[in-house]
Amino acid sequence: MKTLLLSAATALAVAGGAFAMTPDEQTRETVAGVLDSYNFNVDVSTLSDDQVNQIYSFTELHDQKGERARILKILDDAGYQHMELGEEIIFVKIDSNYLPPANSLRDELALKLRDYGYDDVDTHKLSDDQVAKLYSIAQDSETQGARAKIETILE
């Protein structure tokens, strides 16, 4: 009898644990709200269940300074690169399978920078970090103040 009860309890714990690992829509909406509250432009649907659950668990700690740092770490681990421009933080989801080869990317970036009036930028002399950030800004047609952001990165 003890074995039967123990087996049933174990089965419930395993099933309950597996169920608890998958965040529901409300949890994802809460996490989206947390990310929005920090002005983090991250699509929650790109995060894994584990990452959503981790961010959600931080909201229970009521430690905003620590929460922000922990969330940034999770987003970095999730493949997001971020850069701080004043009070604004821009996130870029880096997918090395999606980006063109480095030289091609730099050439494409040079063309995009011309659209913003930067005709004389030699993208082959920029660091990889600068290229990634500039490419992100140039890709996002809705980026407000793109010229100012580009200028900051090129300084």
N, C-alpha and C positions, 0 to 999 in steps of 0.2 A: 504494500500500500504506500509506504514511504517512497519507494522507487517511482511509482506511478505519479504521485504528487510532485516529486522532484522533477520528473520528466516533463510534466505539464507546466510547471513553473518555468523551467528552462526554455521550453518552446515559446511560452508567452513573452518571456524576456527577450528572446532573440527576435521574434516577430515584432514586438513593440519597439525594440531598438532599431530595427530596419525601417519601420514605419516612421519613427521619429527623425531619422536621418534625411528624409525627403521633405524639404520645406514646402509648405502650402502657399497658395497665392497670397494670402494675407501676410505671411512672413516675408515673402519677396517684396510686397508693397511696402512693408515697414522698412526693409533694408533700402529700397529705392528712396524712401523718404529721408532716411539717415544720410544716404549719399548726397541727396539734393540739399540737405541742411548744411553740408560742408561745401556746396557748390562743386561737387565732383561729378563731371559729366560722363558717367559710366552707365552702360546699359546692363541692368541686373541680369537679363537673360543670357549674357555672355559669361556669367560666373557659374561655377559648379555648385552643386547642392551643398557640399562641404564648406565652400567659401561663403555662401549665403548664410549658412548656419553659424559660422564663426563670427561674421559681422553682426548677425542678430544677437548672439550671446553677449557681445560687447555692450549692446544697448542696455543690458540689464545691470551693468556695473556702475552706471551714472558717473563715469569719469571721462568727461569730454576730451580733456587734453590727451590722456592715454588712449582713449578710444580712437581719436583721429590718427595717431601714430600707428596703432595696430591695424586700422583699416588700410592705411597707405601701404603697410607691409604686405597685407593680403593681396591688394591690387597689384603691387609689384610682382608678387609670386604668381599672380594670374596672367602675367604677360603684359600688363599695362605699364607704360613708361609715363612718368608725370614730370611736368615742369611748372615751377611757380613763377608767375609774372605778376609782381605786386601781390595783391590779395587774391588774384585769380589763379586757379590751378587747372592746367589742361592735361587730360589723359589721352594717351594714344595706345590702342591695342596693337601690340607688335606681333605680327604673324610672319615669321621669316619665310614661310612657304608662299606667301602672297606678294611680298615685295619683289620688284625686279632686281636683277643683279646690281651690285654697287655702282658700277660705272653708268649703267642704264638709268638707275635711280637718280644719280647726280645730274645726268643730262636732262632727264625729265624735270627735275627740280629747277634747273637753270631756266627752262622754258616757262615754268609756272611763276618763277620770281620775276620774269620779264613782264608778266601780266600785272604785277604790282609796281612796275617801274624800276626794278632792279636789273638793269641790263648788263652791268659790269661785274656781277658777282661770279667769281670763279669757284664753282661748287666743288671742284676737285681739291681745293685747298682747305675746305671746311672739315671739321672733325665729324666723325660718325654721329656723335650726339647732336651736333648742330644740324646735320642733314636730316636726321630722324624728326627733330622738332620742327624744322622748317617745312619738311614734306607734309607733316601732319597739318600744319596751319594752312598750307597751300591747297591741300586736298579738301579741306572742309570749307565749302563755299559759304557757310553760315557763320564763319568765325568773325565776330565783331572786332573791329580794331586790328585787323590782320597786319596792316602796315606797321603799326606801333610794335606789335609782337615780333614781327620780322626784324625790325630795326634793333630791338633789344637783343635778339639772338645774334645778330651780325656784329654787334659792338665788340 
